[in-house]
């Protein structure tokens, strides 16, 4: 049977949409390194490429204590300077995308600033980094990864309870592995509309005999 050109259009649309809508969960996307000697204190490692083999990160250093046996609610945020990761306060089931993060709706943690985290209360963080070599000057990653981490202050140490990073989608839902699928580009939508019209026209001709 001869393939019609409109069938080719539909096939192209399916291939394009499939390629652009498939995100993946990055292996070992968020890990806890614990107490690390040196400037970074209690450190979290965050993958910034799809394989998870390259990482950046940040730390939450307890203020005013030298041992985790003393309770404190004050922590200093310190990002690792390389590709880096932008960190925001969020909530479970929040949608983490470039739009929600860059619109200013979530509080971003900034370097050398102290934040209060109550002992025994889990907190969700939204994570935004990129499959790139350096931190972008404008803070917007062109090849981004999105993720989340659930942390808890346990007597002066911010422990990692869970976390994930996704790559290739448009974001992730905090506390889950649900990847947000990107919206098709206008050109793809136009092709889809054209294909639908052609299919409808063909069916109309068949019914007219």
N, C-alpha and C positions, 0 to 999 in steps of 0.2 A: 504494500500500500504506500502510495506516494505521500511524503510528509508535507503538509501545508505550511506556508510561511507563518501563519498566525500561531501554529503549534510551536514553531521555533521561538517566537516571541514569548510565549508562556514558559518555555523551558529556560530561556535566558532570565526571565523574571525570577523563576524559582531558584536558579543558581545564584543570582545576585543577592536575593533576600537571604538565602541560606548562608552564604558566605559572610554576610554582614550581621546576622542575628545570632550567631553561635558564640556565646561566651563560655569560658571555662573557669573552674575553680582551681586556683594555683596551689600546687602541693606545698605544704608547710608555709602557707602564706603569712601567718602571724605566729611567732614563737616567743617564748619568754626566756631570756638569758639569765635572769636572776641578778644577784649582786655581783656586779662587775667592777673590779678595781679600776681606779682612774676617774676621769671626769664624768663618765656617763652614768655612774650609779646603777640603779635598778633598770635594766635595759630590755626593750622589746625589739625583736628583729622583724622587719617587714619586707617581703619579697617585692622587687620592683621589675621583674620580668616574668614571662609566662612559665618558665621552667622552675622558678623558685630558687635558681642557683645563684642569683645576685640579690643582695639584700641591702636595705638601708635601715633606718629605725629611729627610735627616740627613747628617752628615759623619763621616769618620774622619780626624782630624788627626794626622799623625806627630809624635811627641814628640821634642824635643831636636835637631831638624835644621831647616834652612831651605831645603834643596834636595833633590830626589829622587835626587841622585847618591850620597848617603850612605845605607847600609843601616841600617834600624831595624826592630825588631819590635814597638815599642810605639806604640799609637794611642789617641787620646782620642776617645770617642764624644760627639757633639753633635747632638741632635735639633732640628729647626726648630720653633719654638713658634708653632703655629697649630692646624690640625686635628691635625697631628703624625702620626707613624707609629711604632708599637711594633716593635722589632727584636729578634729572637731568634736564637741560634746553633742551626743545625739540620744536617741531613745530606741528601745526594742521595736522592731517592725517599721522603723523609719526608712524611707526610700533614700538611698545614697547615690546620687548622680552628680554630674558636673553642675547641672542647674540648681539642685538643692543646696550644694555646698558653696557655690560661688555667688549665690543670690544674697548671702548674708543672713540667712535664716537660722544658721547654726553657729554657735560660739566657737571660734577657732582658738586653740591653745597657741601661745606665742612664746618664743625663746626667753629663758631667764625670767619667767613670770611664775609666781606661786599660785596654786589653786587649792581649794578645800575639797577633800573627799572624806566623807564620814566613815568611821570605822565600821566594817561589816555591811556596807551598802554597795551593791553592784552598780557599776556605771558603764554605759555604752559609749564608745568612741568611734567616730567615722574616720576612715583613712583614705587618703588620696595621694597617689604617687604616679610614677611613669616609667615606661620601658625606654629609658633615655640615659644618656651618659652624665648629664649635669642637671642641677636644679634650674628650671626655666626662670629667666629674670622677672617675668610677669606673674609667676606662680601658677600658670596654666599649662598642664601637661598635654602634649599633642598626641601621645600614645599612652593613654592613662590606664591605671589599675585602680579599682575601688574596693574598699573593704571595711571591716568593722572589727572591733575588739571589745570584749566584755572584761572589765577589770574590777578588782575589789580591794579596798584597803584592809589588810589583815595585820593589825597591830603595827602599823608603820611601814608596811611593804605593800606596794600595789601589785597584787598577784593577777595573772592572766587566767580567766575562767574559760575563754573560748574566743575564736576569731577566724575569719576567712578573707581571702582576697580573690577578686574575679578579674579576668582579662578578656577583652574581645567583645563584651557586651556594653551596655550603657550605664551599668551600675549594679548595685546589689541591695537587698533588703536586710537591714541590721538584725542580727541574731539568727539568720537563716543562710542557706545556700541558694536562695532564689535570685537568679540573675535577671536584671532589667534588660529587656530587648530594645535595641535602638529603633527609632522611628525611621521608616524608609525615606530615602531622599526624594525630592520632588520629581526628578527624572524617572525614578523607578515607579513612583505612583502613576506618572503619566503613561508609562509603558503598560502598567497593569490596566489602566482605564481603557487604553487603546485595544488591548487584547480582549477585554470584556465586551467592548462594542463590536469587535469583529466576530466574536463568538455569537453574540446575539443576532447580528446581521445574517450570519450563515444559517442559524436555526430558523430565522424568519423566511429566508429563501427556500429552505427545505419544506416548510409548512405551506408555502405558496405553490409548491410543486412546479 
